[in-house]
Amino acid sequence: MSKTTLNQIMGAIRQSKGRFFGLYTKQGESINARFINESPSYVSVYDRNNGSERKLAKSSVVGVRISERSVGSTF
């Protein structure tokens, strides 16, 4: 995945304004998530599926779907 695509994905996540969105990972996982925090290498989200907070590497995020808008690759 290119750096431009990752920047677009992270921009969409930052602009989610506390709403839930679909997050897709390289491992094939689909998460119903809400953005909490980010660091240079990681993004923290609340996983609605498991009811827990998760810390994911930004490099493992391949796509995001927020209110009818898809960025990156979604399933």
N, C-alpha and C positions, 0 to 999 in steps of 0.2 A: 504494500500500500504506500502511496506517495505521501510526502509531508503535507502537500496541499490538501489532500483528502482528509488526513488526520486533523489539520487545522479547521476544515469545514465542519467535521464531526464535533470537535471540541467547541467550536463557536455555537453550533446548534444546541449542544448540551448546556452551555452557559446561559443561553437565552431561553431555556425551558421554563424559567420563572417559578420553580418549585412544583411544576406539574409532573405527572408521571409520563414516561415515554418508553418505547421499546429500544433495548440496547442489544446489539448482536456482537458475539465474540468470535475469534478465530477457531475456538474449540467447538463451534456449532451451537453454542448456548444462546438462548433468547431470554432476556431478563426484562421484567416490567420494573423500571427503576425510576428513582427520583434523585437528582443531583444534590450532593451534600457539600463536597469540597474537592479541591484538586491541588496537586503538587506538580513539579516539573515532569515527573515520570508516571505518576499515578492519578487515578480519579476515584473518589469515594462516592458511592451511591447507596441509597436504601433500596434493597431488593424486596419488592412487594410479594414475590412468589414465596420466599422463605421467611419474610418478616424480620430480616436482619440487615445490618450494614455490611457492605462489601467494598474491598479495595482492589481495583483492577489496574493492571498495567495499561497505559494508553496504547501501547503497541499491540495489545490483544483485542482492542475494540475495532471492529470493521464496519459497523454501520449503526445508524440511529433512525428511528421513525417517530416523529413528533407531529401530532395532529395533521394527518394526511400528507406530511412532507417527509420524504426519505432522503437521507444523506449517506453516501457510501453504499455498501452492499447489504441488502436485507433479504431475508428468506421468503 
